[in-house]
Amino acid sequence: NIVVSALIALFWFAFQVFLERCLPASVIEGAPLVNPDGTRQTTKLPYRINAHLAFWVSLLLVCVGLPSVSLGSDGVISVVSFHRFPLDLLYDLYFPLILVTWTGCNLMSLVLYLCSFRKGALLSGPGTTGSVLTDLFMGRELNPRSGCDFDWKFFCELRPGLIGWVVLNLGMAVKQWTALGRLSAGMVLVNLFQGVYVWDALYHEAAVLTTMDITTDGFGFMLAFGDLCWVPFTYSLQARVLVDRPDNLGIISVVLICILNFAGYAIFRLSNSEKDLFRRDPSHRAVRHLQTMETKTGRKLLLSGWWGLARKINYTGDWMMGLAWCLAAGQWGKGGSLVVYFYAVYFLFLLVHRAYRDDVACRGKYGEDWKEYKRKVPFVFVPGII
């Protein structure tokens, strides 16, 4: 099982690298590079944007990409038809896949750490403490690259893990169908909700370039493990539990869960799109009416629109979706599995910690202006409450 799992993981990673390199892509510049002391350079790195296309090609491969061949009487091998890969195998190999992926993340982190000592490597602030363990965990190098434009951190941020998450969910759905002869409502909802979430992230791939993961954090064990192991295997827990414990959701529950998920998605997407558009083009007609606050750094902070309601309103929408995924698993009442609610609890703590980190970073960046901004936009997550 370990050998098979290792081969699957290696093939998947290599296939995603192949798609990134070979599929048509647009090339855009990222944000200005940040020095270890927090100052910004004028240099911007190029990035290939084609994750959305890679998503659809990957799904096409796993669903109809396995060839069925035959050997003719003349000794010639011919392809008869194409079928889906045996995705239900992912259920059986779930834990071996976790083990080999975790091992791979450790090896990758060690290689990245050693390579960061080469001449000319741009280091990250959080990963240059002088402590080997801390720097190995946080990542010493800011943007480790192969060649001129293959960025390992940017590649791992979205592709192998997120697309793999969707494929794992599909594998759980196939397993449930094989066992029950049907798909439960919860399995359909989890695959739909999380599939849309991943599609959205890949469709808006360029927006990741302005996040803290790309601009500030180094690429070490924290991001490697989070992107490649933690995300696909913990975020697919609902689907896996549903294989063994099918839900029995009624129509009212389904409707209410759908409302919660898509309300969260609307808040998440609309707020993020507003922020991204303002960063790219503050004079755009869709955002030029927004009230702003000028800071001593020359940058403007939004005081109206979605970001005038709360400083992390997008996190609220994100968490609402996560709660809907947990509820869709239908594991309440006697005999239900609390494991499916792990994501909502974990993600709440993660978002609170992210908000704290961002607050500390902005306090150092904007100084007194940040205090004034917080006075004008006092709420963090929920307008009028918190």
C-alpha positions in Angstrom: 0.0 0.0 0.0 2.8 2.4 0.8 4.5 1.8 -2.5 1.3 2.2 -4.5 0.5 5.4 -2.5 4.0 6.8 -3.1 3.6 6.1 -6.9 0.2 7.8 -6.9 1.5 10.9 -5.0 4.6 11.2 -7.3 2.5 10.8 -10.4 0.0 13.4 -9.3 2.7 16.0 -8.4 4.6 15.4 -11.6 1.4 15.6 -13.6 0.6 19.0 -12.1 4.1 20.2 -12.9 3.6 19.1 -16.5 0.3 20.9 -16.8 1.8 24.1 -15.3 4.7 24.0 -17.8 2.8 22.9 -20.9 -0.7 24.3 -20.8 -1.3 27.7 -22.4 -0.8 30.4 -19.7 -0.8 34.1 -19.2 2.2 35.6 -17.6 1.7 38.4 -15.0 4.0 40.2 -12.5 3.5 39.6 -8.8 3.8 42.2 -6.0 7.1 43.9 -5.3 9.5 41.6 -3.5 9.8 42.2 0.3 13.3 42.2 2.0 13.8 40.4 5.3 13.6 43.7 7.1 10.2 44.4 5.6 11.2 47.0 3.0 10.0 46.6 -0.5 12.0 46.3 -3.7 11.0 47.5 -7.1 11.6 44.0 -8.5 8.6 41.9 -9.5 8.7 38.3 -10.5 6.8 36.8 -13.4 4.2 34.1 -12.8 2.4 31.7 -15.2 -1.3 31.7 -14.7 -3.1 28.6 -15.9 -4.3 26.7 -12.8 -8.0 27.1 -13.9 -7.2 25.2 -17.1 -5.1 22.6 -15.2 -8.2 22.0 -12.9 -10.4 21.0 -15.8 -7.7 18.9 -17.5 -7.1 17.1 -14.3 -10.7 16.3 -13.8 -11.0 15.2 -17.4 -8.1 12.8 -16.9 -9.3 11.1 -13.7 -12.9 10.8 -15.0 -12.3 9.6 -18.6 -8.5 9.4 -19.1 -7.8 5.7 -18.3 -7.3 3.8 -21.6 -8.6 0.3 -22.2 -6.2 -1.4 -24.7 -6.4 -4.7 -26.6 -3.8 -6.8 -28.4 -4.7 -7.7 -31.9 -3.9 -11.0 -33.7 -1.2 -9.1 -35.6 0.4 -8.1 -32.3 -0.6 -4.5 -32.6 -1.8 -2.8 -29.4 -4.8 -0.6 -29.9 -6.8 1.7 -27.6 -10.5 0.5 -27.4 -12.0 3.0 -25.1 -11.3 5.4 -22.2 -12.6 5.0 -18.6 -12.3 6.7 -15.3 -9.5 5.9 -13.0 -10.4 3.6 -10.0 -11.0 6.6 -7.7 -12.5 4.5 -5.0 -9.0 3.3 -4.4 -8.3 6.7 -2.7 -10.6 5.7 0.1 -8.7 2.5 0.7 -5.3 4.2 0.5 -6.3 7.3 2.4 -4.0 6.9 5.4 -1.0 5.5 3.4 -1.4 8.5 1.1 -1.3 10.8 4.1 1.9 9.1 5.3 3.8 9.4 2.0 2.6 13.0 1.5 3.8 14.0 5.0 7.2 12.3 4.3 7.4 14.1 1.0 6.7 17.4 2.7 9.6 16.8 5.2 12.0 16.0 2.4 10.9 19.0 0.3 11.4 21.3 3.4 14.9 20.0 4.0 15.9 20.5 0.4 14.4 24.0 0.3 16.2 24.9 3.5 19.6 23.7 2.2 19.1 25.4 -1.2 18.3 28.7 0.6 22.0 29.1 1.5 23.0 29.5 -2.1 24.4 32.9 -3.2 21.7 35.3 -4.3 18.7 33.7 -2.6 16.2 36.3 -1.4 15.4 35.4 2.2 12.1 36.0 4.1 11.9 37.8 7.4 9.9 35.1 9.4 12.4 32.4 8.2 15.7 34.1 9.2 15.6 33.8 12.9 18.9 31.9 13.2 17.1 28.9 14.7 17.4 25.9 12.4 14.1 24.4 13.4 12.2 27.7 13.2 13.8 28.6 9.9 13.1 25.1 8.5 9.5 25.4 9.6 8.9 28.9 8.3 11.1 28.7 5.2 14.3 30.7 4.8 13.9 31.6 1.1 11.0 33.8 0.0 10.5 32.6 -3.6 12.5 29.4 -4.4 12.5 29.0 -8.1 13.7 26.6 -10.8 14.6 28.3 -14.0 13.3 31.8 -14.5 9.6 31.4 -13.8 8.8 28.1 -12.0 8.0 29.3 -8.5 7.7 26.3 -6.1 5.8 28.2 -3.5 3.2 29.6 -5.9 2.8 26.2 -7.6 2.2 24.3 -4.4 -0.1 27.0 -3.0 -3.0 26.0 -5.3 -2.4 23.1 -7.6 -1.5 19.7 -6.2 -3.3 20.1 -2.9 -6.5 21.9 -3.9 -7.1 19.9 -7.1 -6.2 16.8 -5.2 -8.8 17.7 -2.6 -11.5 17.6 -5.2 -10.2 14.3 -6.6 -10.2 12.8 -3.1 -13.9 13.9 -2.7 -14.8 12.3 -6.0 -13.1 9.1 -4.8 -15.2 9.1 -1.7 -18.3 9.7 -3.8 -17.4 6.7 -6.1 -16.8 4.6 -3.0 -20.2 5.5 -1.5 -21.9 4.8 -4.9 -20.2 1.4 -5.0 -21.2 0.5 -1.5 -24.8 1.9 -1.5 -25.8 2.1 -5.1 -26.6 5.8 -4.6 -25.1 9.1 -3.5 -26.5 10.6 -0.3 -27.6 14.2 -0.3 -24.7 15.2 2.0 -22.1 13.6 -0.3 -23.6 15.6 -3.3 -23.6 18.8 -1.3 -20.0 18.4 0.0 -18.7 17.6 -3.5 -20.6 20.6 -4.9 -19.7 23.1 -2.3 -16.1 22.2 -2.0 -15.7 21.8 -5.8 -17.1 25.4 -6.3 -14.7 26.7 -3.6 -11.7 25.1 -5.3 -12.8 26.2 -8.7 -13.2 29.8 -7.5 -9.7 29.8 -6.0 -8.1 28.5 -9.2 -10.2 30.8 -11.4 -8.9 33.8 -9.3 -5.4 32.4 -9.2 -3.7 35.7 -9.8 -5.3 37.1 -6.6 -3.0 34.8 -4.5 0.0 36.9 -5.6 -0.9 39.7 -3.1 -1.5 37.4 -0.1 0.9 37.1 2.9 1.8 33.5 1.9 3.4 34.8 -1.3 4.6 38.3 -0.4 6.0 37.7 3.1 6.2 34.1 4.2 9.1 31.9 3.2 8.5 28.4 1.7 9.3 25.9 4.4 7.5 23.0 6.1 4.6 25.2 7.3 3.4 26.0 3.8 4.6 22.8 2.1 2.8 20.6 4.6 -0.3 22.9 4.7 -0.6 23.1 0.9 0.2 19.5 0.0 -0.9 17.4 3.0 -3.1 19.2 5.5 -5.5 20.8 3.0 -6.4 17.9 0.9 -6.6 15.3 3.6 -8.3 17.2 6.5 -10.6 19.2 4.2 -11.9 16.0 2.6 -12.8 14.5 6.0 -16.6 15.2 5.5 -16.6 13.2 2.3 -14.7 10.3 3.8 -16.9 10.1 6.9 -20.0 10.0 4.7 -18.7 6.8 3.0 -19.1 5.0 6.3 -21.9 7.1 7.9 -24.3 8.3 5.2 -26.4 11.3 6.1 -30.2 11.4 6.1 -30.8 15.0 5.3 -34.3 16.2 4.7 -35.3 18.7 2.0 -35.5 21.6 4.5 -32.1 20.9 5.9 -30.7 20.8 2.4 -32.2 24.1 1.5 -31.0 25.8 4.7 -27.5 24.5 4.3 -27.4 25.6 0.7 -28.5 29.1 1.7 -25.7 29.3 4.4 -23.1 28.1 2.0 -23.9 30.4 -0.9 -24.5 33.4 1.4 -21.0 32.8 2.7 -19.7 32.4 -0.8 -21.3 35.7 -1.9 -19.7 37.6 1.0 -16.3 35.9 0.4 -16.2 36.4 -3.3 -17.7 39.9 -3.5 -15.5 41.3 -0.7 -12.3 39.8 -2.1 -13.2 41.0 -5.7 -13.8 44.5 -4.4 -10.4 44.5 -2.6 -8.5 43.0 -5.6 -10.1 45.5 -8.0 -9.2 48.4 -5.8 -5.6 47.3 -5.6 -5.3 46.9 -9.3 -7.2 50.0 -10.4 -8.5 52.4 -7.8 -10.1 54.6 -10.5 -12.3 51.8 -11.8 -15.9 52.8 -11.9 -16.9 49.9 -9.6 -14.7 51.1 -6.7 -13.8 54.7 -7.3 -16.8 55.8 -5.2 -15.4 54.0 -2.1 -14.3 56.1 0.8 -10.6 55.7 1.7 -8.1 56.8 4.3 -4.7 58.1 3.1 -1.7 56.8 5.1 1.8 58.1 5.5 3.0 55.1 3.4 1.1 56.5 0.4 -1.3 53.6 0.4 -5.0 53.9 0.9 -7.2 51.9 3.3 -10.9 51.3 2.4 -13.5 52.8 4.8 -16.7 51.9 2.9 -18.1 49.1 0.8 -17.5 45.6 2.2 -14.4 46.6 3.9 -16.1 49.4 5.8 -18.4 46.8 7.4 -15.6 44.8 9.0 -11.8 44.5 8.5 -11.9 40.8 7.8 -15.4 40.4 6.4 -14.1 37.9 3.8 -13.0 35.6 6.6 -16.6 35.6 7.9 -17.9 34.4 4.5 -15.1 31.8 4.3 -16.1 30.4 7.7 -19.8 30.3 6.8 -19.0 28.1 3.9 -16.9 25.8 6.1 -19.7 25.5 8.6 -22.1 24.6 5.8 -19.7 21.8 4.7 -19.7 20.3 8.2 -23.5 20.5 8.5 -23.9 18.9 5.1 -22.3 15.8 6.4 -25.5 15.4 8.6 -23.6 13.9 11.6 -25.8 15.3 14.3 -27.8 13.3 16.9 -27.1 9.9 18.3 -24.5 7.9 16.4 -23.1 11.0 14.5 -19.4 11.6 14.0 -18.0 14.8 15.5 -15.0 14.4 13.2 -16.8 16.3 10.4 -17.0 19.4 12.6 -13.2 19.5 13.0 -12.9 21.8 10.0 -15.2 24.5 11.4 -13.5 24.5 14.8 -10.0 24.5 13.3 -10.7 27.0 10.7 -12.2 29.4 13.2 -9.0 29.4 15.2 -6.9 29.7 12.0 -8.8 32.8 10.8 -8.6 34.4 14.2 -4.8 33.8 14.2 -4.5 35.1 10.7 -6.4 38.3 11.6 -4.1 38.7 14.6 -0.9 38.3 12.4 -2.3 40.7 9.9 -3.1 43.2 12.6 0.4 43.0 14.0 1.9 43.4 10.5 -0.3 46.4 9.7 0.4 48.0 13.0 4.1 47.9 12.2 3.5 49.1 8.6 1.1 51.9 9.1 1.9 53.0 12.7 -0.6 55.6 14.1 -2.6 55.5 10.9 -3.6 51.9 11.7 -5.0 52.9 15.1 -7.0 55.6 13.4 -8.2 53.1 10.8 -9.3 50.7 13.5 -11.3 53.5 15.1 -13.1 54.2 11.9 -13.7 50.5 11.1 -14.0 48.9 14.6 -15.4 45.5 13.8 -13.2 42.6 12.6 -15.5 39.8 11.5 -19.2 40.6 12.0 -20.5 44.2 11.6 -21.9 45.6 14.9 -20.9 42.5 16.9 -17.2 41.6 16.8 
